[in-house]
Amino acid sequence: VNRTKLHDMIADLGDDEIPHIPSGVINQSRSPSSRMTDHEGARAEEAEPITFPPGGGKSFIMGSDDVLLSVLGLGDLADLTVTNDADYSYDLPANKDAFRKTWNPKYTLRSHFDGVRALAFHPVEPVLVTASEDHTLKLWNLQKTVPAKKQVYGSASLDVEPIYTFRAHIGPVLSLAISSNGEQCFSGGIDATIQWWNMPSPNVDPYDTYEPNVLAGTLIAHTDAVWGLAYSGVKNHLLSCSADGTIRLWNPPEKMPCICTYNGEKEHGIPTSIDFIGCDPAHMVASFNTGNTVIYDLETSQSVVMLSSQIESGVQSNNHINKVVSHPTLPVTITAHEDRHIKFFDNKTGKMIHSMVAHLDAVTSLAVDPNGIYLMSGSHDCSIRLWNLDSKTCVQEITAHRKKLDESIYDVAFHPSKAYIASAGADALAKVFV
């Protein structure tokens, strides 16, 4: 099909109304424990709808000529997402898959000796940092590759070797954040410290002598493992959450870098994840092991909104939240749960907008693409799933990592400005897809 015909077909598609899939409805063919309660369904129905950006924009995620038809080509995944009714019919051309950008594995990052707990991309360079249970962080330049030792038939996979190894933690490294300008990196460990690093050049020689200036400092205040970090370029502040029950706000260069402490009395439980609110950086959102999700005012340190998915407080379920992320431009918070759900909340009302069983095992990680159109989730079921945020449908599933002791994927990330996505696994590998 030549390009002009393609464009005509795309234009025709744009004119056809695709039936709206009702929000708040999920497949109920799974086990009873994973079903939404009637109350939850009712609440999802009555919440105010929030309009996500349309999926057919000029997102670098999909490429300039690709239009994502989020309801297409799901195969076996169709039964896992958002509808009970199998009778939606879509009058679309047979070669629909030609329009969709598909992510393929390109780089395997192998050098860690134990599970890779976190990863983060440089804001502009084809560079990323990984944090591992082997006590180290590693810096990788995707333009410095070697042919893969184990070539999978038909794949053009490349192995990447690290260009720098960061050593300061005395124990597993659990969390990671890179500053908005890409010049600093922060890592949180089981040792209760946050190490603050100056990022080496992407062209650093891995065989150079040790560079003592890379470690810029250590942020000490937590008394237990630092499970989550988030960085905001608005005031160059860092957020951390710890197993000690506290969330802390930092301005790293200051003499007294810890600006504020939240949840000091453990009133909401133990925090598991934090994020700055994308459309309102004066607020942050935190998730807790109790199933609570709370929005705080950073200035007053008061909690301002409780995001509630529990209708009856007496309901016993596995509420543990593994990850919370804020949508970059809309007042929406998304949470990943141990009970295989992903939930969406309206920050203004605190109401749940939508809930869905998203994986076959615990959902461990989430990332929203910089344009706010796609959500990526990672799970201990060994898969990464890519979702259209508007329709809440799965548009691609990638089996990415092997299981180790019943755990698989720990983290996923979108590159802020290039068409890369990445995953970090318990199998000691990180993988990058293009």
Buried (B, 14 or more C-beta within 10 A) or exposed (E): EEEEEBEEBBEEBEEEEBEEBBBBBBBEEBEEEBBBBEEBBEBBEEBEEBEBBEBBBEBBBBEEEBBBBBBBBBEEBBEBBBBEEEEEEEEBEEEBEEBBBEBEBBBBBBBBEBBBBBBBBBBEBBBBBBBBBBBBBBBBBBEBBEEBEEEEEEEEBBBBBBBBBBEBBEEBBBBBBBBEEBEBBBBBBBBBBBBBBEBBEBEBEEEEEEEEEBBBEEBEBBEBBBBBBBBBEEEBBBBBBBBBBBBBBBBBEEEEBBBBBBBEEEEBBBBBBBBBBBBBBBBBBBBBBBBBBBBBBBEEBEBEBEBBBBBEEEEEBEBBBBBBBBBBBBBBBBBBBBBBBBBBBBBEBBBBBBBBBBBBBBBBBBBBBBBBBBBBBBBBBBBBBBBBBBBBBBBBBBEBBEBEEEBBBBBBBBBBBBBBBBBBBBBBBBBBBB
